[in-house]
Amino acid sequence: MKSYRDLEIYQESKRLAIECHKLSLTLPKFELYEEGSQLRRSSKSVTSAIIEGFGRRRYKADYIKHLIYAQAECDETILHLDFLFETESYKDEEQYKSLIGDYDTLSKRINKFTQWVEENLK
């Protein structure tokens, strides 16, 4: 693996962040700068943490720390999606369920990758 771009967790987190960004721009005005902003930031933070960790991969503990941050940001993103859907600010149930499922899967994949780093990186 020569670049963070080679990581599947990076590729998936970036795809999901872009989808969340586009979704947030369809929200009512009163949510665009409230929960919409939170959604944009947390979804993009998943990807940012993966990249920052990769850049510090020489230091195993730093790498793991940033992967844990990325996983926590997945959970935060799920929370913001829940808030938007449950307050009926966002009503596309099919896309909501798809995003929740994708973020849940991504969180598990980040966890597995973190375990791999713990066991295999020197």
N, C-alpha and C positions, 0 to 999 in steps of 0.2 A: 504494500500500500504506500504509494508515493505522495498522495495528497488526501486531504479531508474529502475532496470531491469523489474519491473512490469508495467512501463509506456509504453503505446503503442507508444507515440511519440519518446521515446528512441529507442525502437525496430525498428521502421521504419527509424529513422535517421541513425542508425547504418547500417542497410541493404543498404540504399542508399549510405552511405559513402564508403562502401566496393565496391559497384558497380562503383562508380565514381573513386575509386582508381584503380580498374582493367581497366576501360576505359582509364584512363590517361596513363597507361603503354603501350597502343597500339598507342599512338600518335607519329608523326614524331619526330625524335631526337631534332629538334630545338624547339619543343613545350613541350617536356618532362619536361624540367627544367624551362620553362617560365610559360605559361598558365596552363600546367599540374600540376605544383607544387601549383599554386594558387587554382586550382580546388580541389586538395587533401586536402589542408589546410582548405579551407572554408567548404567543406563537412564534414570533421571530427570535425570542430569547432561547428557545429550544435549539435552533440552528446555531445561534451565536455561541452558546455554551459548548456545543460539539466542536465547533471550529477553534475556539479558544483553548479547549482541552487538547485538541490535536496539536496545536502549536506548542504546547507545553509537555508533549508526550515523553520528552527526555526525563521529566520528573514524574514518575509514576503516580505519586500521591496527588499532584496537581491535576494530572489527567483524570484520575478517578473522581476527584472533587468536582471537576467541571461536568463530567458525565452524570454525576448525581444531581447537579444543578439542572442539567438538561431534562432529566427525568422529572424533577420537581416542577419544572416549567410546563411539561406535558400535563401534569395534574392540574396546575393552575389554569391552563387553557381549557381543559374540560370543565372546570368550575365556571369560567366566563361563558362558555357555550351553554351550560345549564341555566345560568342566570338569564341569558337572553331568551332562551326557549321557554323557560318556566314563567317569565314575566310577559310573555307573548310579544316581545319586541321583535323576535324572529320567529317565523311561523312555518318554515319549510322543514317539516318533520323528517322527511327522507334524508335531506342533506345533513340535518342535525345528527341523526342516528349514525349516518355514515362517518361524519367527522369524529364523533365520540368513539366509535369503533376503531377508526384509524389511529386516533391518539392513544387509545388504550393499547393497541398492538404496538405502536411505536414505543410507548413506555416500557413494555415488556422486552422489546428488542434492545433498547438502550440498557436495560438491566442485565440482559444476557451478555451484551458487549462489555459492560463494566466488569462482569465476572470473568470474562475472557482476558481482559486487560490485567485484572488482579492476579490471575493464574499464569499468564504467559509473558508479560512484559518484565524485563529485568529492572 
